[in-house]
Each structure stands twice: as structure tokens, then as C-alpha cells.
Amino acid sequence: MGPVVALVLLVLVAAATAAVLRRGAGTYPRHPAAAAVAAARVPRGPSAPFRVAAGVAGGAAALLYLWGLLCVGGAVLEAEDGGTDSVPLRPCRDGVPPERSGQVVDYSVSYLPLGFRCETVDGDGYDSADVPGHLNPGVAVLALTAVGSAVAAGYATERRARAAARSDGRAPASNRRTGSL
């Protein structure tokens, strides 16, 4: 089982566990009165789904980036490990022919975007297979989703505030004149 499959299974198990715990399933159910009081205190506006989406996408982007940092760090540790079987560099062996990996003289590390690049004698280079290629696009998509959802939540909240102000017969706070220059 590859690391991607293991990570997906871990996320699915965590989500299922969170759903069951949130629901209160088990021998000792939650008190319905306490749940009603808690639900009454939290106003559910039109921006709530966007805020949840922004939080989940932001957390997922952070976790995916952390996983990428662990991959890069592991590749650096393997590359710096000297001794027997250290030439060519271990992270530079996977996914390339032995002739190509035999020409590796150095490596470079990038943290934004995440990457481990093997540099060859001719000045060229290639990306190591130790850092999966789907990490950077995944982090970018999740981060942009988080930002877009946060902007949508702000827009929904502002739109609701303006509609409430219009129904009260007064101008929204952002359009009122203060009387000062």
C-alpha cells in the first residue's frame, strides 16, 4: 500500500470518526436540551458553509504542505547520509535510468514550491521522485479554495448586513456620512 493510499484512508477514517463523534452516537447520547441551547447560540447565516469550506480547505492545504515538507526533509536526510551506497545520491536514483543517476553531482532544495532537484554534470537536472508531483498543485488548489471561500463568506455576510440595513430603512454603515471631511 503506497503512502498516498494510506493518507487517503487515514483522512477517511478521521472524517468518519469526527462525524460519529459530532453526532453523539454511542451508549450515552447527548442531552437534547443542551444541544438545542448550543444551536440557538450560534447564528447560522448564509456565510456559514463558506466559512466551513475555507477552514477545511485551509487545514487540508496546511497538512498537504506539511506532508511535502516531510518528503523534502526525508530526501535531504537520505542525500546527506554518507558511507556505503551513497553514490549516486539515493533520492536521485528512483525513476531514472542508472546512466542518468550516475551523472548527479549535487542537489538543490526548494520550499516554495516544494521540490528536491538532482543536478547533473552537464548543468542540467531533474526532479527527484521522493517528492510526489501532485503535492504542489494540490496545495495550490486547496489554498485557492480556502481564499475563495473566505472571500465568499465575507461577501455573503456583507450582503446580508446590507439587506438588513435596507429593510430597517437606513443606509449600511459603510455608506453613511460621518459629517467629517
C-alpha positions in Angstrom: 0.0 0.0 0.0 1.5 3.3 -1.1 1.8 6.4 1.0 -1.0 8.2 -1.0 -3.4 5.3 -0.4 -2.5 5.3 3.3 -3.1 9.0 3.6 -6.4 8.8 1.9 -7.5 6.0 4.2 -6.3 8.0 7.2 -8.3 11.0 6.1 -11.5 8.9 5.5 -11.2 7.3 8.9 -10.7 10.6 10.6 -13.7 12.1 8.8 -15.9 9.2 9.7 -14.8 9.3 13.3 -15.4 13.1 13.5 -18.9 12.6 12.0 -19.8 9.9 14.5 -18.4 11.9 17.5 -20.2 15.0 16.3 -23.5 13.2 16.1 -23.2 11.8 19.6 -23.7 8.2 18.7 -22.9 5.7 21.4 -24.2 4.3 24.7 -24.6 7.7 26.3 -26.3 10.1 23.9 -26.1 13.9 24.4 -28.8 15.8 26.2 -31.2 17.2 23.6 -31.8 20.3 25.7 -28.1 21.1 25.8 -27.8 20.6 22.0 -30.8 22.9 21.4 -29.2 25.7 23.6 -25.9 25.4 21.8 -27.5 25.5 18.4 -29.6 28.5 19.4 -26.5 30.5 20.5 -24.7 30.0 17.1 -26.4 32.1 14.4 -26.4 30.2 11.1 -26.0 32.8 8.4 -25.5 32.4 4.7 -21.8 32.6 5.2 -21.5 29.5 7.5 -20.9 27.0 4.7 -18.3 29.2 3.1 -16.5 29.6 6.5 -16.5 25.9 7.0 -15.2 25.3 3.5 -12.5 27.9 4.0 -11.4 26.3 7.2 -11.4 22.7 5.9 -9.6 23.7 2.7 -7.0 25.8 4.6 -6.4 23.0 7.0 -6.1 20.4 4.2 -3.6 22.7 2.4 -1.5 23.1 5.5 -1.5 19.3 6.1 -0.6 18.6 2.5 2.2 21.2 2.6 3.5 19.7 5.9 3.5 16.2 4.2 5.5 17.7 1.4 8.0 19.2 3.9 8.4 15.8 5.4 9.1 14.3 2.0 11.7 17.0 1.2 13.3 16.6 4.6 13.5 12.9 4.2 15.1 13.3 0.8 17.7 15.7 2.2 18.5 13.3 5.1 19.0 10.5 2.6 21.2 12.7 0.4 23.3 13.8 3.3 23.8 10.2 4.6 27.3 9.3 3.6 29.0 6.0 3.6 28.4 2.8 1.7 25.9 3.1 -1.1 25.8 6.9 -1.0 26.9 7.5 -4.7 24.8 8.3 -6.6 22.5 10.1 -4.2 19.7 7.8 -3.0 16.9 10.3 -3.7 18.2 10.7 -7.3 18.0 7.0 -8.2 14.3 6.4 -8.5 12.5 6.8 -11.8 15.6 7.5 -13.9 18.0 5.2 -15.8 21.2 4.3 -14.0 23.3 6.2 -16.6 21.4 9.5 -15.7 21.6 9.0 -11.9 25.3 8.3 -12.2 25.9 11.8 -13.5 24.5 13.5 -10.4 26.9 15.8 -8.7 24.7 17.8 -6.3 21.2 18.6 -5.4 19.1 21.7 -4.6 16.1 22.0 -2.4 13.1 24.3 -2.9 10.5 25.0 -0.2 8.1 27.1 -2.3 7.2 25.2 -4.5 8.3 22.0 -2.7 11.0 20.2 -4.6 14.2 18.2 -4.5 16.2 18.7 -7.7 19.1 16.5 -8.7 21.8 18.4 -10.6 23.9 16.6 -13.2 27.4 17.2 -14.5 26.2 18.9 -17.7 24.4 21.6 -15.7 21.0 20.2 -16.3 18.9 18.4 -13.7 15.7 16.6 -12.9 13.2 16.4 -10.1 13.5 13.6 -7.6 10.7 11.0 -7.3 10.9 11.3 -3.5 8.7 14.4 -3.6 5.4 13.5 -5.3 4.5 15.7 -8.3 0.9 16.1 -7.1 1.9 18.0 -3.9 2.4 21.5 -5.3 -0.8 21.5 -7.4 -2.8 20.1 -4.6 -1.5 22.7 -2.1 -2.2 25.5 -4.6 -5.8 24.3 -5.4 -6.6 23.9 -1.7 -5.1 27.2 -0.7 -7.0 29.0 -3.5 -10.2 27.2 -2.5 -9.7 28.4 1.1 -9.1 32.0 0.0 -12.1 31.9 -2.4 -14.4 30.5 0.3 -13.2 33.1 2.8 -13.9 35.9 0.3 -17.3 34.4 -0.5 -18.1 34.2 3.3 -17.2 37.9 3.6 -19.4 38.8 0.6 -22.3 36.8 2.0 -22.0 38.5 5.4 -21.8 41.9 3.8 -24.7 41.2 1.5 -26.9 40.1 4.5 -25.9 43.2 6.5 -26.8 45.5 3.7 -30.2 43.8 3.2 -30.9 44.1 6.9 -30.0 47.7 6.9 -32.2 48.4 3.8 -35.2 46.7 5.5 -34.6 48.9 8.6 -34.8 52.0 6.3 -31.3 53.2 7.0 -28.1 53.1 4.9 -25.4 50.5 5.6 -22.6 51.6 7.9 -20.1 51.7 5.1 -22.3 54.2 3.1 -23.2 56.6 6.0 -21.8 60.0 6.0 -20.0 60.8 9.2 -20.1 64.6 8.9 -16.3 65.0 8.9 -14.1 65.6 5.9 
